[in-house]
Amino acid sequence: MTGGAEGFFITGTDTGVGKTVVSAVIIRALSMSGIKAGVMKPVETGCIQRDGGLIPADALFLREAAEIDDPIDLISPVRYVNPVAPMVAEKLENRKVDLDRILNAYKTLSRKYGFMVIEGIGGLMVPVTRRQFMDKSVPYFVSDLIKALNLQVIIAARPSLGTVNHTLLTVHHALGEGLKIAGIVLNNHDRPGDTVSERTNPAVLSELCGAPVIGPLPHMEHISLGNIDLIAAEFRDSISALTTRR
């Protein structure tokens, strides 16, 4: 288990729920409250191939949001081209996910920053790789990585119909794995919406999950740091309050 800095690991109820936006809002809100955060996207798939390298768009956006200049190889230590789960990508590209590289990068950054914001890939049950345990090869999931980093979890979720089930499943699995949930952030960045489920889901989730529910974050026509800052300012106090949960 990795010690060092405190921080949040941002996971999702599904892919495409806007974890990068949620992570950026949290980073900027913390900055507004006087907390300088280091950032990581330990594994990024779907990277762009350019000049013989792989460009991790999400990790670069997080680095920009955090206003830091750490090497991208620390912030995004493992990268793949194919937009699939890491365990699948490593087979397709014949290159194993290097867990030691991830943990060493985290140790380096956590020694520099007192607080870390880590964006995961997909949800808790996304398979990262396989590892040897005793005499067996067993899957290593995102939830295992969170335990190794010893961070609290923030769950990014949609506010729309179906999110109660998705979020409760994520919460129950997290608690079953011994993870600590700092809060849930509902994110409406990808489309405007004002359905009855979107109006009632925050209260329902707060009642059923036993964790603070923030949002929904408003829809953004264009994702930019300027728009991120407007949202971060609106939710600054509630996000900062999550840092006190243990």
N, C-alpha and C positions, 0 to 999 in steps of 0.2 A: 504494500500500500504506500502510495506516495504522499509525503507530508508537505509542509511548506505553506504556501499562500492559501487564504480562504478564497471562495469563489462559487460560481454557478456553472453548471453544465446544462446547456439548453438542448432539450430533446423535443421530439414532436409526437403527436398522436398518429401521424401519417407523414408521407412525403408531400412536399408542396404546401405545407401549412405556413410557410414564411419564417422559418427559424432564423434565417440571416437577418431579416428585418427586425424580428424580436430581439435578436442578439445586439444589433446595432442600436436599437432604442435603449436597451438596458445599458450598454456601454456609455452612450451619451448622457443618459439620466444620471448614472453614477458620476460621470465627470462633472456634471452640473452641481452635484452634491459634494464635490471635493475628493472623490475616489478615483484615482488613476488606475485603470485596469489594463492588464496584459491580456492578449487574446490568442486563441488557437482555433483552427479547424483541423483536428488531428488527421482525419482522412477525408479527402475530397475526390469524388469521382465525377466524370463528365467534364474533365478539364480540357482546355483548348490547347492543341498542339501548335507550337510556334517556335521557330528557330531552334529546333532540336530539344525543346523543353516543354513542360506542361504548365499552363497558366491557370492557377486556381482562383477563379473570379470571386467566389464567396470569401475566401481568406484575404484576398487583396482588399475587398470592401471593408472587412472587419478591421484590418490594419489602418485603413484610412479613417474609419470611424473613431478608432482609439487614438489617432494622431501619434503613432509610434513609428519607429524606424527599424524595428527588429527584422533580421533576415527572414525572407518568406519561407526558407527551408526550416526555420524553427516554428513559424506560425502554421505552416502546412507541410508537415514532414513526410506525409505519404499521399501520393497523387496518382490517379489513373485516368485514362481517356474515356473508357466505357461508362455510361451513366447507369450503373447498376450497383447492387450491394457490394461492398469491398471483397467479401469472400468469393463472389462470382468474378469480379474484376481481376483478382489476383490469378485466377485460373485462365481467364481469357488472355491476359497479358503476360502470363508466365513469370510473375514477379510477386513474391510473397509479401503480405503486409508485415512490416517490421515493427513489432510492438515495442521493442527496446528503443528504437529510434523515436517513437512517439513519447515514451516515458522519459527519455533523456531530454528531449526538447522541452517537455513540460517542466522538468526539474530546473532547467536553465532559466526559463522564463519566470517561473514561480519564485526563484531566488531574487529576481530583479523587481518584481511587482508584488505588492501586498495583497492584491486581489486579481483573480483571473476569471475571464468569461470564455467558456469553451463552447463552440457550436458543434453538436454531434452530426451524425448522418442518419437521416430517417428517424426511426423510433427506437425504443429500447431493445426490441427483439431483432433488429437488423444484424445479420451475421457479419462480423468483421473479418474473421479468419478462423482457422482451426489450430489448436495447439495440443501438445502432448500432455496428458494427465495420467500419471501412473503408466500403464501400458496401452492406453487408448488415445485416439485422436478425437477430441471433443470440440464442438463449436464454441467460439468466443464471441459474445454478443456485445452490443453497445453498453448494455447494463453492466457487463464485466469491466469494461473500460472505465465507466463512472466509478465503480468500486475501487479500481486501481488508483484513480486520481483523488479519491476521497473528497468529492465535491457534492454540494447540495444540488438538487435537480429543479430546474424550472421547465414546466411543460408548455410548449407552444401548441395551441389548438385552434381550430376553426370555431367561429361563433354560431355556425348555421346548424340546420337539422342534422342529427346524427352525432353531434359532438359529445353529447352526454355519455353515450355508450363508449365511444372511442376514448374519451378522457378518463372515464371510470376504469376501463380496462388497463390503461396506462398507469393510473394511480395504483391500482391493486397490484399490478406486477412490480412496480417500483417498491412498494412497501414490502411485498413478499421477498424481494431481493435485499431487503435491509437498507434501501436508499432513503435519504431524507429529502422530502419535497418542500422547497422553499415557497413555491407558488405556481399558479397557472396564469398564462397570458393568452387571452383570446385575441386573435389577429384577423382583421378584416381588410388587409392591405390589397388583396387581389381583385376585389369587386365591391361595389356599394351594396348594402343590404339593410333591410329594416323589417324582417319578417317577425311573426309572433315568436318563433323559436329563438331568434337572435335577441329579442327583447327579454325573454324569460330565462334563457340558458345561464347567464352569469349567476343569478340568484340560486338556481337549481344546483349548479356545480359547486357553489360556495357551501350550500347546505350538505351536499352528499360527499364532497371530497375532503372536507376538513382542512382546507388550505386556502390562503388568500387567492382571490380571483381578480385579475387586473384586466381592464378593457371592457368591450372590444377596442383594440386600436383602430383608428379610422382608416378608411380606404384612401390609398394614395394613387392618383393618376400617374405620377412619375415618382419612382423611387430615387431619392436624392438625399444627401446629408442635410440640406436645408429643411426638407419635409420631415426627415427623421428627427431633427432638433425640435421642430414644433410639437411633435408627438411626445418626445422625451420630456419637454418642459411641462406638458400637460399631466404626465404620469410620474414626474420626478419623485414626489413624496412617497407614493405608494410603492415604487420600485426600490427606493432607498430603504424603506421599512423592511423589505425582504432580507436585507443584509443582517438584520438583528435576529432573524429566526435561527434557532439551533435545534 
